[in-house]
């Protein structure tokens, strides 16, 4: 009997701590809602290497920007603008016609003519092919000009000739040149003429009058079509102004920025029959 009691006491001494430990674990699990928390950092599997966040480039393949380079009936940029802005001219840091156009638009200049012509700048972030470039106008709102905004004059820049927007070889056929994709390497930028498509319900790509608008640009990158909504920098595009009417020609300011800055000023013309000769003068600045 003594031997049996000793065995029983020994079993109690060995088993009781294990039972107490199990009870504590169960009690803690109940307080946590009974859910076991998974290790947030499971051991690495050598067959599937861990990729750090941000290592895969999921951004756009190209950077796009577009600008007005003329109108359908005016291959050079002429702006309708307030007289005081035209007379003051651009600041000294504006030293070429491209910067001149940007300055004029920031200061209220509106391209003169019908249906704007745009150039698309495509900057490649990797090696790729670009093709099928077109755009559609997305009107934002009609712009109503009043006499308080004027008086309005014409403003133009006369430096040099526009740089070619694309490179082509002698003997290239026009149709083949249009359809051929542009092959770009990483970091390369190309400027392409942007064709405006007219909506299905009208033959006009842009409503008549002065309109604020954005451009929905379609472009094929490596055979995959993409659409991008573009603005004129931080503001909508604005086109198109008109200053020549029957019997009236607005005053014109033509700035030459280099090698020496000068202004060619042509007074406004009013007439009832044939237009009289222009009355222009050169002003050194």
C-alpha positions, 0 to 999 in steps of 0.5 A: 500500500505504501508503494502505491501511494508513493507512485500516485504522489509522484505522478501528481507531482509530475503531471500537475505543473503541465496541467497548470501551464496548459490552463494558463495558455488556454486562459490567455488565448480566451482573452485574445478572442481565441485567435492565434496570431500568425508570425508577420514575418514568415521565414524566407523561402529560398525558392521565392526571393523576397522583392522589396517594395517599390523595386518593380516600376509600375509607373507610366512608360512615357511622359507626355506634354503638348503645346499649341504651335499654330492654327489650321489657317495660320502656320505661325503663332499669332496671339490676340492679347491686351495692348499693354501686355504687347507693348511691354513685351516679354521679360529678359529671360524669354529669349526664344519664340517657344518661351515667348509663346508660353509667356504670351499664353500665361498672360492671356494670349489667345491663338488667332485663327481656326482650329488649333494645331498641336505638337506632342512631346513624348519622353520615353522611360524605357525602350519602346515603340510609339504609333497611332497618335491622335487627340480629341478636344474636351471642351471645358467652357466658353470664354466671353471677352469684353471691352474691359479685357482689351483693347486687343491687338495681335502679337507675334514672335519673329525669331528663326524658323520652327525646328523639325518635329520629326526626323525622316530620310530622303525618299520616304513616302508620306503615307509610310512615314505616317504609319511607321512607328517611332522607335525610342530608347530610354531617356529619348524625347521626340516631338510629333504632330498631333492630329485632332479628330472631329466628334462623330456629330460634327465636322469641327474639331473645336467649337467656334469662338474662344473655348477653354479645353483639354486634349484626350490623347490616344497613343499606341505604346508597343502595340497597346492603346492608351489614353491621356487627358492633357492640359496646357501646363497647369491650365486648360488650353484656350483657342481661338481668337479673331481680330481681322474683320471686314474693314478692320485690322487690329494693331500688330506687335512683332517682337524679335528677341535676338540677336538684339531685341526689337519691336515692329509695330504696325498701326491698326487699319480701318477702311471701307473699300480696299485695305490701305498699305500697312503703316509699320515702324521699328522700335529698338528695345 
